Amino acid sequence: MMNKDSKIYVAGHSGMVGSSIIRALETECYSNIICRTSAELDLTNQEAVSNFFEEEKPEFVFLAAAKVGGIHANNVYRADFLYKNLLIEANIIHSAYKIGVNKLLFLGSSCIYPKLAPQPLKEEYLLSGFLEQTNEPYAIAKIAGIKLCETYRDQYNCNFISAMPTNLYGTNDNYDLNNSHVLPALIRKFHTAKITGKPNVEIWGTGAPMREFLHVDDLAIACLFLMENYNEKELVNIGTGKDITIKELAELIKKVIGFNGKLVWDSSKPDGTPRKLLDVSKAHDLGWKHKIELEEGIKMVYEEVQHSEALV
């Protein structure tokens, strides 16, 4: 059980997920949070990570650090996504074991599930089929992280747990069109078209794939909830249990931003996985449920970023 003065390490604190976990911890008055920037601590360096854990001796660890990106980045930088994510999670999980961390929460991704698995995706579908080719290296790295947590629990009795969030959006998101995910990319495209007076917005794919989206602040609350209440080996899906087509998402963002032009679909570009909806009944049974609905969340995000440098 985390106390208000427990020493808590958030790996990846400057990213969208890590920064949201820090905000949630601070809101709940946790006062002993430790972080390191990538300049201060290279998480791919085994010796540096080991030394950091030996010196700081955190009691609880949220492992939110990862190299992340959208379809394009995942497909182009395949070696980087596999190698760097393997190093980050292996270094942190092993160091947490070595110093006797009370509990660690590893954050995966819903891309770990097979491309053609039945929908909605249940936790037990892991490793039951082939992965989506475009982000296979990232998915394999995340599966390895889950298995590290499971095997360190089996062999060393470590209380290491895993949570699998669905597609995320929210504060501190990445709006770079070359390596962002679909929702922030669409916000940027529609915002740019609106302020420059463009007559249309071009979007990759057919618009047919279905996706589920969770506000990162809901995920952060789920992470604190699991750290307090869940101590089992099996991973836990974290999502809304609702999905929409990319076309419906585009229309919703268009409405929120107030763009009056047309949508143009480039069907020569890849769609990715046809559908990816998480079965979140396990999280619901444990007592957690999302609070921020999609349209409300997109409005919140756009209010935050429309006058910021993120969309320049």
C-alpha positions, 0 to 999 in steps of 0.5 A: 500500500502506498503511503503519502510519503512513500518514495515513488519513481515515475519513469517517463515523467515528461511524456503524456502518460508519465506527466499525467500520473505525476499530476494524479499523484500530486492531486492525491497528496503524494509528496515523495515523487522522484523523476529523472530527465533523459539527460539525467538518466539514460534508461537504455544504460543498464549500469546507469539505471542500476546505480540510480535504483541503488542510490534512490531506492524507490518503494513504488515504480510506475514504468511509463517510459517508452519510445512511442509513435504512430503507424508511420514511425513504428513502421520506419524505425522498427529496430529502434522501437524494438531495441530501445523499448526492450532495454528500458523495460529490462533495465528498470524491471531488473533494477526494481527486483534487485533493490526490492521495490515494493511494487511496480506497474508496467504500462503496455499497449493494446497493440500487443494483441493479435491483429485478427483476435476476436473483439472486444479484446480479452486479456487472455488473447495475448499471444494467440495469433499474428501481430499487426505488421506495421507495429510488430516490433513495438508490440513485441517489446511490450509483450516482453515487458509483460512477460518480464513482470510475470516471470520475475513474479514467478521466480522471485515473488516480485509484486510486478503488475501490468496494465494495457491502455487503449489508444490515449490522448490528452495533455502533453500529447505529440502533435508532430505529423510525422510520428503522432497518433491519429487523434492528435494528428487530426486535431493538428490537421483540422486546426491548421486547415481552419486557420489557413482557410484550406478547403479540405483536409486529407486523411490517411486510409479509408476511415473504416477502422474502428478505434477506442480512445481514452483520456490520459487522465482517466488512465492515470487514475486507473494506474493509481487504482491498480497500484492500490488495489491489484496484486495479480499476475494477469495483465489488466486492460484499461479503456472505455469499452467503446469505439468509433470509426476513424471517419466518425472521429474525424467528423467529431474533431472537425465539429469541435474545432469548427472546420467547415471544409471537406474530408479527403480520404487517401485510401492508398495509405495503410489503415492498420488493424481493422478494429481494436476494442478492449474488453474492460470488464476486468477493470470494471469488476475491480472497481475502476471505470473511465469518467471522461467521454470522447467529445468532452475530452477532445474539447478539453484538449483543444482548449489547452493546445489551440493557442500553444506552440504544439499546433504551430 
